[in-house]
Amino acid sequence: MVNPEPVKNRITAGSDMDYVGICPASALDGEPEGRRPSDMLPGARSVIVFGRKLIAGSVQAKFRQIEDGKTNVMGSYSAHSFVLSLNHLCMNETYEISQYLENTYGCFAVPLTNNVLQGVQPEGCYVPFFADPLKAGLPVDIYKAAVAAGIGEMGWNHRVLTPDSGPRIYLCAIITDLEFSEYDKPYSGDRLCRPEECGVCARACPNSSLDARESEQWGDGELTCRVGKLDVNGCAAACFGFLKSVNPAASVVVENPHPDDPQLEAALKKQFEAPGFQTLDHLPMFHCDRCMVYCPVGDWDVKYRQTGLSGW
C-alpha cells in the first residue's frame, strides 16, 4: 500500500491543482455496467480526483454577458474557463500525473481529462461521439468520484460544491490499480447547499429546467442525496445555445424550449455538422452555466456582489 500524501503533494505543488482527493474504486461499484472504474482498468483500486478553480475574472465576464448583454466578452469565459485554456491545462497535467504514477510506482494509470457535466447528458437522442460520455468520452462519473473523495458535496444544481469556490471548479481524474494506505471520506463538513432557503440556481435557470421544489435522487449508498428535478433536454437546449434568450447569435435554434428527443437530435446534428464547429469539452455548456456562476456557495458574495461585479 502507498502513502497518499506524496501523491497529493505532487498534484498540488507540482501541478498547481487547487483540489485533490482519493477514493477507493469500489465507491463507484453501484454505477451501471460499463460505468465502473474496473470496466476501464481491470483491477482498479483507486480514483484520484483533482482540479482547479475558475478564474474569477472570467466568471465576472460571464455576468457582463448575462446582465449587460455584452456577448463580445463571452470568449473570456468560454475559451479560458471552460474550453481552451483550462481544458488544455488539465488535459496536459492529467497526462503528466499519470506518467508520474506509472514511473514512480510501477502501476497503471488511466487519465480522465475532461470536465464532463454528465447530469445534462441527453439519453434518448443522437449526440456526436466527442460529446457523449457513453461513447468516446468519459464512462466514469467524475462528479461521483469527487464527492466520494471529499472534495465537496453534490448541490441542488447537479454540480459539485466546494466550501471556498462553490461549483466554480474544473475537475479531472485518474483511475489506477495503485492501492493507498488511506482514502479520503465523502464530504462531511458544514452543509453547503440549502435549497429550501436559497433556490438561486432554479431562479437563475433561463429555461425553467431546474425545479425549485421537486427533487430526484442522485447517487447511491453513502453518496445518496437529493438534487433538483432536472428537465435534461431543456437544460441541454440552453447549454448548447439553441435558445435565442441564452445565445442571441444562435444559428441553430429549437422552437420548443423543452424539446423532445427528435427535436433535440435534429438541432444537435445541425450544430455539429456546421463548418468550423469544434469543442474540447464534452458539452459546450458555457452558453448557459447560470446555475453555476450565480450559486452563492463559496466566496461568491465577496468576489462578485460586494465588488459590484454582479447585480443578482
Protein Blocks (a to p, Z undefined) as FASTA:
>chain_A
ZZfklmmmmmmmmnopabdcdddfklmmmpcehiafklmmghiabdcdddddddfklmmm
mmmmmmnopaklmmmmmmmmmmmmmmmmmmmmmmmmmmmmmmmnopacdddfbdcdfklg
cfkbccdfklcmklmmcfbdfklmmmmnopaccdfkopacdfklojmccddddddfbdcf
bdcdddfbdcfbdfklnommmmmpmnlpacfkbccdedehjlgccdddddfklmmmmmno
pafklmmmbcbdcfblbacfklmmmmmmmmmmpghiacfbfbdcklnommmmmomghjll
mmmmmnopacZZ
